[in-house]
Amino acid sequence: MLSRRDFLKSMGATAALGTVPGFANAAGNGARGHVVVIGGGYGGATAAKYLRMWSQGSVEVTLIERNASFVSCPISNLVIGGLKQIEDITVSYANLQSKWGVKLVTDEVTAIDADKRTVTTAKNGSIAYDRLVMSPGISFIPGAIEGLDGNEELVPHAWKAGPQTALLRKRLEDMPDGGVFAMHIPRAPFRCPPGPYERACLVANYLRQSKPKSKVLVLDANGEIQSKKGLFTKAFEGYGELLEYVPNSTLRAVDARTRTAELEFDTIEADVLNVLPPMRAGEIAIQAGLPLINDRWVDVDWLTLEAKGVAGVHVLGDALFPAPAMPKSGHMANQHGKLAAAAILNLLQGMAPNPTPVVMNTCYSFVDGKNVIHVASVHQFDAASGKPMPVDGAGGLSPSANELEAKAALAWAKNIWADMLA
Amino acid sequence: MNLRNAIVVVGLAGVALSAQAQDPNLARNLAATCANCHGTNGNSLGGMETLAGESQKKLLQKLDDFRTGEKPATIMHQIVKGYTPEQLDLITAWFAAQEAEGDEQDAE
């Protein structure tokens, strides 16, 4: 096994103090140590950058990510709807290394030893840490829907952006006019509460223009639309008979080969079947034995985002059991990344974490190629409950879908991708 | 109605400022909650206003105008109500002290 000192030495000159362009005087902020970050999504990439930036380079950071570049889930529905290309939502990790001195390791983590403070990787052996950040995203619960496991090529989820996004787009392009696009939404909580409804709109938008005899069937296991309900209801109405929303539609099984969905009281044959399976925390969080609530989501201390009872392991993003009214969103994961980075830098200096952290969320959804709706919230830490609580009277929704917010949505994407990765 | 009174009226039940010692990096941490949209350290890449290097007075005035509805907004009138006056003071002072990078950060 590589010792921590050897490992840091092996990181080479780019990460050495004083040679990173961002830090004019590389005295650092007094925090010392090596933080390993697992997962370079909205949470992990943000944590990695902010740990380097806020420590002025005095804390070493290694980011372990399995993919060679970042592909964004937010905006990916525009790729599925044919309004953007996959390249438009793909961002390089290169700046994290060249500008911020984050050591990038493109690899898969196979095990975590929280007692010895090491992570084991598939190709790069064992890596020691002083503090670990896990931003593992979500995984799909195996066996939850009969016939689905292992068939994601035939029945794409496209709920992790990348090849699945391109695949679902391809399926839509290949679908004949008059075909049925059926999508299934699992019972909440799931990643990105408004995302499925945005997808339904953007698929309908594409079909209305290109294959108007087709149909979008939204099979929702929930009793109602889970986010921006009034606004999405209105958007759905705008698509008329092209889009049908069916609540209380629990999917029991699929026949992947024939793209047949077996619901509790109905069977549907689709030309394109898009199933969002029931979700839980990312595989590595489950495998590492982190404390889970409802067997699904990681239980954390909200001042540090440390997993309850697992010293030194901070967990971010969609994998968390959410605080009240806190969505599983990329924006929120970015905010978690900053909260954890600040807490870790304090802890590495023997200081208490910030006792009054704040996180906030904004989420934009396209209802067609031009019009967007948002939901926003601000969450202040409440000492009595030990949780961030949404501030009454703050946040809210768009009054109606509008073109101004389409510009805001794309500017949001540009700026948050830079906030994580540039 | 000034900013402070407006906040009292809106009410922030349950988020009264803690009597505990304030974190030495509280202003930095709070300002970072704005960076998702307004860019790291308040340097926007476009489409959102750059906050870095703006005068604190101007920033506070804008926030107050968002809160009262004086300045129309798509979303900021909702977000500003989530922060206390003390937090907005810290955030705006912090952005005022940052250097704006480059020339092309103005809102489009």
Interface residues (C-beta under 8 A of the other chain):
Chain A: K49 Y50 M53 W54 H331 N334 Q335 K338 L339 A342 L345 N346 P353 N354 P355 T356 P357 V358 V359 M360 T362 H374 A376 S377 V378 H379 Q380 D382 A383 A384 M389 V391 D392 G393 A394 G395 G396 S398 N402 L404 E405 K407 A408 L410 A411 W412 K414 N415 I416 A418 D419 A422
Chain B: V10 G11 L12 A13 G14 V15 L17 S18 Q20 A21 Q22 D23 N25 L26 R28 N29 L30 A32 T33 A35 N36 C37 H38 G39 T40 S44 L45 G46 G47 M48 T74 I75 Q78 I79 V80 K81 G82 Y83 Q87 E108
